[in-house]
Amino acid sequence: MTTVAELTIDALRRLGVDTLYCLPGIQNDDFFDALVDARDIRPIVTRHEQGAAYMAMGHSQVTGAASAFCVVPGPGMLNSTAALNSAYWAGASVLGLIGAIPTFLAGKNIGTLHDLPDPGAILRQVTKHTGYVSNGGEAAEEIQGTLDALVTGRPRPVTVEIPSDAWSGDVDGRLSDPVAATSQLDTAVVDRIAAVAGSAVRPLIVVGAGAYGASRQVVELAETLEAPVFTRRQGHGVIDARHRLWVPLTVGHVLWADADVVIGVGTRMEFPLLNWGTDDDLSVVQINIDADELDRHGIGTIGLHADAAQGLAAILEALGDHSRTRPDRTDELIALRASFDEKTSHFHLQKTTMRAIRDVLPDDGVIVEDVTQMGFAAHLFFEFRHPRTFLTSGPAGTLGAGVAQAIGAQVGAADRSVLGVIGDGGFLFTASELATAVQHDVPVTILLHDNGAYGNVKRIQEERFGPDRTIASTLRNPDFVKFGESFGLQTLRADTVDDLRPALETGFGHPGPTLIVSPLGDVPSPWPLMRLPRVRGRSRKPTTAA
């Protein structure tokens, strides 16, 4: 026999988790007592529950493996849900260990410490699986189901609630290594995709985070079809941006207008499908491990339910029956990229900042973007060279996640340089976690751009309503240099792009955390380059929206 607490520690080991982001509390005391003896699992105590969950998200995103956090119920759980929502949309395999009130008080709504009428109802909105352990007898089955759900299908968070009086309960069952549920590859669909792709004259490939483990296959498919490759946000680095077939988003928009086949790999594709348009002359292929994404918009997508690497390998093999010589598109794409560079020349500060970061950041270095002007610029102007080197909250668009997310990413990628690109509007959301970075010797570098405003909000107000109609978007900030120094951080100031290079070099070479404060004036809006107009008619309207 073992206890539920010991069984839960075994669950972490079976997931390969060696770091637990946590904030202890009374409902989880028995679990943390057991954790004292688990010398192979490092607890990183955070200053806020949202910090713990954001760190777990960043850790999973950078490694592609499972990560975990532990918090108390009620306010602790609620504080973590913004991060769970972000992990849900950004594709992070996060296990949340959520304490619960005693079983004999559950659902009675009497106002015991950290009470909620139905916490599971909240957790089910931000996870793909939520478990509950009411006693030791069902613990093994419930926790096993949670582990299996975590490794099955699209990477998304799972949680399990464990009441305070269940942790010390005896367990009869045992855990096994988690097993992912799999589906049979539909060879008829593979052959159909191969036929459609093989006959394409102007094919195009869109990649997302689901393609991170399929870089080799994506490159091979692109070169076989002479198909340009682009992404909206989360597929950066799947194909090296220096590859002749890689194109930025706006060039993808140009090519979308007369593409005859578009192949989506590990992406929801909602952005081009809903905004750029489709018609009967465009065949859309979707390869996704999430069956719900195969034809979500009801436009007749040819959908293959498969892991990206597995699906592409099968398609590449089947393409042998449909091979033909294709004209080299290198010169065409060089011209389109040159046009993009010319049309975006007014983004001088954003471009030079991205070049400065690229010059100093190692090839496998990681950028974590918060919702900020320079983060948006990175989508368009940074030269990503490897998968999992651009971490984001994805469609959740979570302002303020970046500092904690970057700390978790740095722990997960201990031998790589991690740079959080943060604006002053989002910085203070999780800036308290700089204390966590100092306490645990996490050598993350945070680049803080300070423009004294929620810059994106303020610009939109000015553009829509006039410069005299801004409201609740201007900020009065602390002295960020003194703020950083008060934590014991190495804190630097970079007033110009020329100052930024040596500051980054110093930060990446420092054994502890570094904060670089950089004042930022007005910069051009990137949104005209992202919110691009429809270029095709639509003969069939989507049945749902993503």
C-alpha positions in Angstrom: 0.0 0.0 0.0 0.9 3.7 -0.5 -0.8 7.0 0.1 -2.6 9.2 -2.4 0.2 11.7 -1.9 2.9 9.1 -2.7 0.9 7.9 -5.7 0.7 11.4 -7.0 4.5 11.8 -6.7 4.8 8.5 -8.7 2.5 10.1 -11.3 4.9 13.0 -11.7 7.8 10.6 -12.1 5.9 8.6 -14.8 5.4 11.8 -16.7 9.1 12.6 -16.5 8.4 15.7 -14.4 11.4 16.7 -12.3 10.2 20.3 -11.4 7.0 21.2 -9.6 5.9 24.9 -9.6 3.9 25.4 -6.5 2.5 27.5 -3.8 1.8 25.4 -0.7 -1.3 25.7 1.6 -3.2 23.8 4.2 -5.3 21.6 1.9 -2.1 20.2 0.4 0.0 19.8 3.6 0.1 16.0 3.4 1.2 16.1 -0.2 4.1 18.5 0.5 5.2 16.4 3.5 5.5 13.4 1.1 7.4 15.7 -1.4 10.1 16.3 1.2 11.3 12.7 0.6 11.1 13.0 -3.3 14.6 14.3 -3.8 14.3 13.8 -7.6 11.5 16.4 -7.9 12.5 20.0 -7.4 9.9 22.3 -5.9 10.0 25.9 -7.2 7.9 28.0 -4.9 6.3 31.0 -6.6 4.9 34.3 -5.3 1.4 33.8 -6.9 -0.6 30.9 -8.2 -0.8 32.4 -11.6 3.0 32.5 -11.6 3.2 28.8 -10.8 0.8 27.8 -13.7 2.4 30.2 -16.2 5.9 28.8 -15.4 4.5 25.3 -16.0 3.1 26.4 -19.3 6.4 27.9 -20.4 8.3 24.8 -19.3 6.1 22.5 -21.3 6.1 24.8 -24.4 9.9 24.9 -24.6 10.4 21.2 -24.0 7.4 19.7 -25.6 7.0 17.5 -22.6 4.7 17.4 -19.5 5.1 19.9 -16.7 3.2 20.4 -13.4 2.1 22.8 -10.8 0.3 22.5 -7.5 -2.0 25.0 -5.8 -4.7 25.2 -3.1 -8.4 25.3 -4.0 -10.7 28.4 -4.1 -8.6 31.5 -4.7 -5.5 29.5 -5.5 -7.2 27.5 -8.2 -8.9 30.6 -9.6 -5.6 32.4 -9.7 -4.2 29.7 -11.9 -7.1 29.5 -14.4 -5.9 32.4 -16.7 -2.7 30.3 -17.2 -4.7 27.1 -17.7 -6.7 29.0 -20.4 -3.5 30.2 -22.0 -2.0 26.7 -21.9 -5.3 25.3 -23.4 -5.0 27.5 -26.5 -1.2 27.6 -26.7 -0.8 23.9 -26.6 1.0 23.1 -23.4 0.9 19.7 -21.6 0.4 20.9 -18.1 -0.8 18.8 -15.1 -2.4 20.9 -12.4 -2.6 19.3 -9.0 -5.4 21.2 -7.3 -6.1 20.8 -3.6 -9.8 20.5 -2.6 -11.8 21.1 0.6 -12.5 18.0 2.7 -14.8 15.4 1.0 -17.5 15.6 3.7 -17.9 19.4 3.0 -17.8 19.2 -0.8 -20.8 20.7 -2.5 -22.4 21.9 0.7 -21.5 25.5 0.0 -21.1 26.4 3.7 -18.2 28.7 3.3 -15.4 26.6 4.6 -11.9 27.8 3.9 -11.3 28.1 0.1 -14.8 26.9 -0.7 -16.4 27.0 -4.1 -19.8 25.6 -5.1 -18.4 23.6 -8.1 -14.7 24.1 -8.9 -14.8 21.3 -11.4 -17.3 23.3 -13.5 -14.7 26.0 -13.8 -11.7 23.7 -14.5 -13.6 21.9 -17.3 -13.7 25.2 -19.2 -9.9 25.5 -19.3 -8.7 21.9 -19.5 -9.3 18.9 -21.7 -9.7 16.6 -18.7 -10.5 17.3 -15.0 -10.4 14.5 -12.5 -11.4 14.2 -8.8 -10.0 11.8 -6.2 -12.6 11.3 -3.4 -10.7 8.4 -1.7 -7.7 6.1 -1.9 -9.7 3.3 -3.4 -10.3 5.2 -6.6 -7.1 7.2 -6.7 -5.1 5.0 -9.0 -7.8 4.8 -11.6 -8.6 8.5 -11.5 -5.0 9.6 -11.6 -4.1 7.1 -14.3 -7.0 8.4 -16.4 -5.6 12.0 -15.9 -2.1 10.9 -17.0 -3.4 9.1 -20.1 -5.6 12.1 -21.0 -2.6 14.4 -20.8 -0.5 12.5 -23.3 -3.4 11.8 -25.7 -4.3 14.0 -28.6 -3.6 17.7 -28.8 -1.3 19.1 -26.1 -3.6 20.8 -23.5 -3.7 21.0 -19.7 -5.4 18.6 -17.4 -6.1 18.8 -13.7 -7.0 16.6 -10.8 -8.6 17.8 -7.6 -7.5 16.0 -4.4 -9.2 16.8 -1.2 -7.3 17.6 2.0 -8.5 14.4 3.7 -7.7 12.2 0.7 -3.9 12.8 0.5 -3.1 10.5 3.4 -5.6 7.8 2.3 -4.2 4.3 1.6 -4.1 3.2 -2.0 -4.5 -0.4 -3.2 -3.9 0.1 -7.0 -0.7 1.1 -8.8 0.0 3.4 -11.7 1.6 2.5 -15.1 3.3 4.7 -17.6 0.8 6.9 -19.4 -0.6 5.6 -22.6 -1.9 7.8 -25.4 -5.1 6.7 -27.2 -4.4 6.5 -30.9 -6.4 6.2 -34.0 -5.8 4.2 -37.2 -4.4 6.3 -40.0 -7.0 6.5 -42.8 -5.0 5.4 -45.9 -7.8 6.4 -48.2 -7.5 10.0 -47.0 -3.7 9.8 -47.3 -4.0 8.7 -50.9 -6.6 11.5 -51.6 -4.3 14.1 -50.1 -1.4 12.8 -52.1 -3.4 13.0 -55.3 -4.6 16.5 -54.6 -1.1 17.7 -53.5 0.6 16.0 -56.4 -1.6 17.7 -58.9 -1.3 21.2 -57.4 0.2 23.9 -59.5 0.5 26.6 -56.8 0.5 24.8 -53.4 0.9 26.5 -50.1 1.7 25.2 -46.6 0.5 26.7 -43.3 2.2 25.4 -40.1 1.2 25.7 -36.4 2.5 24.5 -33.1 1.3 21.0 -33.9 4.1 20.8 -36.5 6.9 21.3 -34.0 7.8 17.6 -34.1 7.6 17.4 -37.8 10.2 19.9 -39.1 12.0 17.4 -41.3 8.8 16.2 -42.9 7.5 19.7 -43.5 10.7 20.7 -45.2 10.6 17.6 -47.3 7.0 18.2 -48.3 7.7 21.8 -49.1 10.7 20.9 -51.3 8.8 18.1 -53.0 5.9 20.3 -53.9 7.9 23.6 -54.3 5.3 24.9 -51.8 6.0 28.1 -49.8 5.5 27.8 -46.0 4.2 30.4 -43.6 2.6 30.7 -40.1 0.4 33.1 -38.3 2.0 32.8 -34.8 2.8 29.5 -33.3 4.6 27.7 -36.1 7.7 29.8 -36.1 10.8 27.8 -36.4 9.2 24.7 -37.9 11.1 25.6 -41.0 14.2 27.8 -40.7 13.3 31.3 -41.8 16.5 31.3 -43.9 15.0 28.5 -46.0 14.2 29.5 -49.6 10.6 28.4 -49.2 9.8 30.2 -46.0 7.8 33.4 -46.3 6.4 35.9 -43.8 2.6 36.2 -43.1 2.0 39.0 -45.5 3.6 37.1 -48.4 1.5 34.1 -47.4 -1.5 36.4 -47.9 -0.4 37.3 -51.4 0.1 33.7 -52.3 -3.2 32.7 -50.8 -5.0 34.7 -53.5 -4.1 32.2 -56.3 -3.1 29.1 -54.5 -4.9 26.0 -55.7 -4.1 23.7 -52.7 -3.4 24.8 -49.1 -2.1 22.2 -46.7 -2.4 23.0 -43.0 -0.1 21.1 -40.6 -0.8 21.2 -36.9 -2.7 24.5 -37.2 -6.3 25.5 -36.6 -6.1 27.6 -39.8 -8.9 29.8 -38.6 -7.1 33.0 -39.4 -6.7 32.6 -43.2 -9.9 30.5 -43.6 -12.1 33.1 -41.9 -10.3 36.3 -42.9 -8.7 35.7 -46.3 -11.5 33.6 -47.8 -12.0 30.4 -49.7 -13.8 29.3 -52.9 -14.4 26.3 -55.1 -11.0 26.7 -56.8 -9.1 26.2 -53.5 -8.7 22.7 -52.0 -7.9 22.8 -48.3 -6.1 20.0 -46.6 -5.8 19.7 -42.8 -3.5 17.4 -40.9 -4.2 17.6 -37.2 -4.1 15.4 -34.2 -7.3 17.1 -33.0 -10.2 15.6 -34.9 -12.3 18.6 -34.1 -10.1 20.8 -36.3 -10.3 18.7 -39.5 -13.3 20.6 -41.0 -14.3 22.9 -38.2 -15.5 25.6 -40.6 -17.6 23.3 -42.8 -15.9 24.2 -46.1 -15.2 20.6 -47.3 -11.7 20.3 -45.9 -9.8 17.1 -46.7 -8.9 16.2 -43.1 -6.4 13.6 -41.9 -6.6 12.8 -38.2 -2.9 12.1 -37.4 0.1 13.3 -35.6 1.9 15.7 -37.9 5.1 13.7 -38.4 3.2 10.4 -38.9 0.7 11.9 -41.3 3.2 13.7 -43.4 5.5 10.7 -43.6 2.5 8.7 -45.0 1.6 11.4 -47.5 5.2 11.8 -48.6 5.4 8.0 -49.3 2.1 8.2 -51.2 3.3 11.2 -53.2 5.7 8.8 -55.0 2.7 7.8 -57.2 2.0 11.4 -58.0 5.4 12.9 -58.5 6.2 15.3 -61.3 8.8 17.9 -62.1 7.9 21.4 -60.7 9.4 24.8 -61.5 11.7 26.2 -58.9 10.0 29.1 -57.1 13.1 30.5 -55.4 13.3 33.7 -57.5 9.5 34.4 -57.1 9.8 34.2 -53.4 12.9 36.3 -53.2 11.1 39.0 -55.0 8.1 38.7 -52.7 10.2 38.8 -49.6 12.1 41.9 -51.0 8.7 43.6 -51.6 7.7 42.8 -48.0 11.0 44.3 -46.7 10.4 47.5 -48.8 6.8 47.9 -47.7 7.8 47.5 -44.0 10.8 49.8 -44.1 9.0 52.3 -41.8 9.2 49.7 -39.0 12.8 50.7 -38.6 12.9 50.5 -34.8 11.1 47.2 -34.5 13.3 45.7 -37.3 16.6 46.9 -35.9 15.6 45.7 -32.4 14.8 42.3 -33.8 18.1 42.2 -35.7 20.0 43.1 -32.5 18.3 40.3 -30.6 19.0 37.9 -33.5 22.6 38.9 -33.6 23.1 38.0 -29.9 20.6 35.3 -29.2 22.0 31.8 -30.1 20.3 29.9 -32.9 18.4 27.7 -30.4 17.7 30.7 -28.0 14.1 31.3 -27.1 11.9 34.3 -27.2 8.9 34.5 -25.0 6.5 37.2 -26.1 4.0 39.0 -23.9 1.2 41.0 -25.4 3.4 43.9 -26.4 4.4 46.0 -29.4 7.8 44.3 -29.8 6.2 40.9 -29.3 3.9 41.6 -32.2 7.0 42.8 -34.2 8.7 39.4 -33.6 5.9 37.6 -35.4 6.8 39.5 -38.6 10.4 40.4 -38.4 12.4 37.9 -36.3 14.4 35.2 -38.0 13.4 32.0 -36.2 15.6 29.0 -36.9 14.3 26.1 -34.7 11.0 24.9 -33.4 10.0 25.9 -29.9 12.0 29.1 -30.0 9.0 31.4 -30.0 6.6 31.0 -27.0 3.3 32.8 -26.8 -0.1 32.5 -25.1 -1.5 32.0 -28.6 -5.1 33.0 -29.2 -5.7 33.4 -25.5 -3.8 36.7 -25.9 -2.9 36.8 -22.2 -1.5 40.1 -21.2 1.0 39.7 -18.3 2.0 36.1 -18.7 5.4 36.8 -20.1 7.7 37.1 -17.0 6.5 33.9 -15.3 6.3 32.1 -18.6 9.9 33.0 -19.5 11.1 31.8 -16.1 9.5 28.4 -16.6 10.9 28.2 -20.1 14.4 29.0 -18.7 14.0 26.2 -16.2 12.9 23.8 -18.9 15.7 24.9 -21.2 18.4 25.2 -18.7 21.2 25.0 -21.3 19.7 27.6 -23.6 19.2 31.4 -23.5 15.7 32.6 -22.9 14.6 36.1 -23.5 11.2 37.5 -22.3 10.1 40.4 -24.4 7.7 42.3 -22.2 5.9 45.7 -22.2 5.4 47.9 -19.2 1.7 47.3 -19.3 2.0 43.5 -18.8 5.3 43.5 -16.8 3.8 44.1 -13.4 1.3 41.3 -13.7 3.9 38.7 -12.8 7.0 40.9 -12.0 6.9 39.6 -8.5 8.1 36.3 -9.9 11.5 37.9 -10.4 11.9 37.1 -6.7 11.3 33.4 -7.7 14.0 33.7 -10.4 16.5 35.1 -7.9 15.7 32.6 -5.2 16.1 29.6 -7.5 19.0 31.0 -9.6 17.1 31.0 -12.9 19.3 32.8 -15.5 16.4 34.2 -17.5 16.7 37.6 -19.3 13.8 40.0 -19.4 13.7 42.8 -21.9 11.3 45.4 -20.7 10.1 48.0 -23.1 8.7 51.0 -21.3 6.4 53.5 -23.1 4.3 54.5 -20.1 1.1 53.1 -21.6 -1.0 50.1 -22.6 0.5 51.0 -26.0 -1.7 48.9 -28.2 -4.9 50.1 -26.4 -3.9 53.7 -26.5 -3.0 53.6 -30.2 -6.4 52.1 -31.1 -8.2 54.8 -29.1 -6.2 57.5 -30.9 -6.9 56.0 -34.3 -10.6 55.3 -33.7 -11.7 58.2 -31.6 -8.9 60.9 -31.9 -5.8 61.8 -29.9 -7.8 63.7 -27.3 -10.1 60.7 -26.6 -7.7 58.3 -24.9 -8.8 57.0 -21.6 -7.4 54.5 -19.0 -4.5 53.6 -21.2 -1.7 55.9 -19.8 0.4 54.5 -17.0 2.5 55.9 -14.2 5.4 53.5 -13.7 7.9 52.9 -11.0 11.6 53.4 -11.6 12.1 50.0 -13.2 15.8 50.0 -12.8 15.5 50.5 -9.0 12.7 48.0 -9.0 14.9 45.3 -10.6 17.8 46.1 -8.3 15.6 45.8 -5.3 15.1 42.1 -6.1 18.9 41.6 -6.3 18.7 41.2 -10.1 21.4 42.3 -12.5 19.6 45.3 -13.9 20.7 47.1 -17.0 19.4 50.0 -19.1 19.5 50.2 -22.9 18.4 53.6 -24.2 19.1 52.7 -27.8 19.4 49.7 -30.1 23.2 50.1 -29.9 23.0 49.8 -26.2 20.8 46.7 -26.5 23.4 44.3 -28.0 26.0 44.6 -25.2 23.2 44.5 -22.6 21.8 41.2 -24.1 25.3 39.8 -24.2 25.8 40.6 -20.6 22.4 39.2 -19.7 22.9 35.9 -21.6 26.3 35.5 -20.0 25.1 36.1 -16.4 24.5 33.1 -14.1 21.4 34.6 -12.6 18.4 36.6 -13.8 18.8 39.9 -15.7 16.3 42.7 -16.3 17.0 45.1 -19.2 15.0 48.3 -19.2 14.6 50.0 -22.6 12.5 53.2 -23.1 10.2 53.0 -26.1 8.6 55.8 -28.0 5.8 55.6 -30.5 6.2 52.9 -33.1 4.2 52.0 -36.1 1.3 49.6 -35.7 1.9 46.1 -36.9 -1.9 45.4 -37.2 -2.3 46.4 -40.8 0.2 43.6 -41.6 -1.8 41.0 -39.6 -5.4 41.9 -40.2 -5.2 41.5 -43.9 -8.3 41.6 -46.1 -10.1 38.8 -47.9 -8.5 37.9 -51.2 -10.9 35.2 -52.3 -14.7 34.8 -52.5 -16.4 32.3 -50.4 -18.9 30.0 -52.0 -19.7 28.1 -48.8 -20.0 30.0 -45.5 -18.4 28.4 -42.4 -20.8 26.6 -40.1 -19.0 27.7 -36.9 -16.3 30.0 -35.8 -13.1 29.0 -34.1 
